[in-house]
């Protein structure tokens, strides 16, 4: 939601309808990569070239399938951050219960 809120003002000056559609597709790709804990830059770099050349089927370029074949490009800090956040929430809940 933060990305959408930040982008609202920028999208007022997108140019034309085709540019807006292109921007929406690109943001969908980036959001999907982010949800699958991928390095967005590496994912886009590896996916856009075959898409433009028409050499690969779109199904092979989906984030969940791409993730399986490019395991070395998956950053671990996001998963670690989620684990830390969950652990902190658990500690707060236990502390509240004991008070």
C-alpha positions in Angstrom: 0.0 0.0 0.0 2.9 2.3 0.7 4.1 2.1 -2.9 0.6 3.0 -4.2 0.3 6.0 -1.8 3.7 7.3 -2.8 3.0 6.8 -6.5 -0.4 8.6 -6.7 1.1 12.0 -7.2 3.6 10.8 -9.7 1.0 9.0 -11.7 -0.9 12.2 -12.4 1.8 13.0 -15.0 2.2 9.6 -16.6 1.7 10.9 -20.1 -0.9 8.9 -21.9 -3.1 5.8 -21.5 -0.5 3.4 -23.1 2.2 4.7 -20.7 -0.1 4.1 -17.8 -0.8 0.5 -18.9 2.9 -0.1 -19.4 3.6 1.3 -15.9 0.9 -0.9 -14.3 2.3 -4.0 -15.9 5.8 -3.2 -14.7 4.6 -2.5 -11.2 2.8 -5.8 -11.2 6.0 -7.6 -12.1 7.9 -5.8 -9.4 5.2 -6.4 -6.8 5.1 -10.1 -7.7 8.9 -10.4 -7.4 8.8 -8.6 -4.1 6.1 -11.0 -2.8 8.2 -14.0 -3.7 11.3 -12.5 -1.9 13.3 -12.0 -5.1 15.8 -9.4 -5.9 13.6 -7.2 -8.1 16.5 -5.8 -10.2 17.9 -9.2 -11.0 14.5 -10.7 -11.7 13.5 -7.8 -14.1 16.9 -7.9 -15.8 16.6 -11.6 -16.4 12.9 -11.6 -17.5 12.5 -8.5 -19.7 15.1 -9.5 -22.2 13.5 -12.8 -23.2 10.1 -11.2 -23.1 11.2 -8.5 -25.6 12.9 -11.0 -27.8 10.0 -13.4 -27.7 12.3 -16.3 -27.0 10.7 -17.6 -23.8 7.2 -18.6 -22.8 5.6 -16.3 -20.2 4.9 -19.3 -17.9 8.6 -19.9 -17.4 9.1 -16.3 -16.4 6.6 -16.2 -13.5 8.2 -15.3 -10.2 7.5 -18.6 -8.5 8.9 -20.7 -11.3 11.9 -18.3 -11.9 12.7 -18.5 -8.2 13.1 -22.3 -8.4 15.7 -22.1 -11.1 17.6 -19.0 -9.8 18.0 -19.9 -6.1 21.3 -18.1 -5.8 19.7 -14.7 -6.6 17.2 -14.9 -3.7 18.1 -12.5 -0.9 17.7 -13.9 2.6 17.4 -10.7 4.5 13.6 -10.4 3.9 12.8 -13.8 5.3 15.2 -13.1 8.3 13.5 -9.7 8.8 10.0 -11.4 8.9 11.3 -13.9 11.4 12.8 -11.2 13.6 9.5 -9.3 13.5 7.5 -12.3 14.4 9.8 -13.1 17.3 9.5 -9.6 18.6 5.7 -9.7 18.4 5.8 -13.0 20.3 8.0 -11.5 23.0 5.6 -8.5 23.3 2.6 -10.8 23.6 4.2 -12.9 26.3 5.3 -9.8 28.2 1.7 -8.4 28.1 0.3 -11.7 29.4 2.7 -11.7 32.4 1.9 -8.2 33.4 
